Each structure stands twice: as structure tokens, then as C-alpha cells.
Amino acid sequence: MTLRLTTRHITWLRSLVHLGSLGFLLWLGYAVPAGLLGGDPVQGLTHYLGKGALHLLLLTLLISPLAKRWRQGQLIKLRRPLGLWCAAWASLHFMVWLGLDLQFDWHLIGGELVKRNYIVVGALALVLLLVLSITSIPALLRAMGPSWQRLHNWIYAVALLVPIHYWWSVKSGWQEPLIYLLVACALLVPRRDKLLRPWRQRQKLRQQQRVGEA
């Protein structure tokens, strides 16, 4: 007998998402003074927040396959809080790099953007996450109509950009970023038809236009 998730179950799961995401942030209040983030606390803090954002991103992508596999449509309601927390962690990751690492030295920041491609990739992923977070507001969802789904398909691009950003940012130990990239690709494979649909539609439209011109 399959357990059907109710609104009450989803409320509890949402609470766990919020408590877990916030709790791991509050833990930093103890970890940083205690020196648990390594010899360079700024680098450790940046790494911790970046990996946390990556974990939340993968969890967000995992929701749809789980909902389909277990036939629990209510699980879809967890995507929004997970995605919002992902954007929050990614923003903190960026702000630590910007404020604590580079100390808002805009000349230095500009030089880093030119020299280090992984920063540009990460910044692009963050901009996309912020746009998706803002447009996840229910009122905007209703106002945008079908274009909302087309916009939010960009989460799949983010799913590739973030592991690539991680991979390019490490000087050694590329195996771990590769694992994250492979996991992201594995989560995208079941969605390949959905991802290719706009391209197929454009190809079909072009063929129809050529036939009409002939």
C-alpha cells in the first residue's frame, strides 16, 4: 500500500527544508570562531557556502524524478523552497568572495573576472538563479503564463554551469567536482525530451516554411 502525501506532510517537509537550510547557516556562527573551516576561514567559508548551494540545486532537480517515480505529485511543492534557499546560499557564497576575500576592491574584482573564467561562469549561474527566484513569486507565475515555464527551464543550464564553475575553480582534486557534474548530467538525462522539444519545434517550423516556399 502506497502512502499518499497530504498537505500536512508537505507542510512538515517544507519546515524541514527551511530548518535544515537555515540551521546549517547558523552553524557557521560556531564553526568560524572555532576554526572548523580550516586554516583560511574565508576560503573555507566560501567553499562551504558554494557546496551547500550546489547540494540544494541538485536536491531541487531531484524532486521531479522522485515525485514521478513514487507518484507523489505533492512533492513538487518542495521545489520552490529548495530553489529559493539555493539562490540564498549562492548569494552568500558570492558575497563572501566579494566582501571578505576581495574586500570590495572593484579594480581587483575586475581583474579577477578577466583572468578567471570560472568566476564569470559562477556569476552567470547566480544571475540566472536570482531571476528564477524572483519570478517564482505566484503572482508573477500567473502573469507570465506559458513563458514562465520556458524561463524556468534555464535551471537546467544552471545545473551544468555550477559544477563546471566548481571544477574550474579547484587547483587540484578534480574528482569531486567531476562527480557533481556527472550527478547533474544524470538528473538531466530523463529530461532530454523536454530540453530538446523547443529545438525540435523550431526545426519542424523551418521545414514547414521551406515546404510552403517551395
Secondary structure, 3 states (H helix, E strand, C coil): CCCCCCHHHHHHHHHHHHHHHHHHHHCHHHHCCCCCCCCCHHHHHHHHHHHHHHHHHHHHHHHHHHHHHHCCHHHHHHHHHHHHHHHHHHHHHHHHHHHHHCCCCHHHHHHHHHHCHHHHHHHHHHHHHHHHHHCCCHHHHHHHCHHHHHHHCCHHHHHHHHHHHHHHHCCCCCHHHHHHHHHHHHHHHHHHHHHHHHHHHHHHHHHHHHHHHC
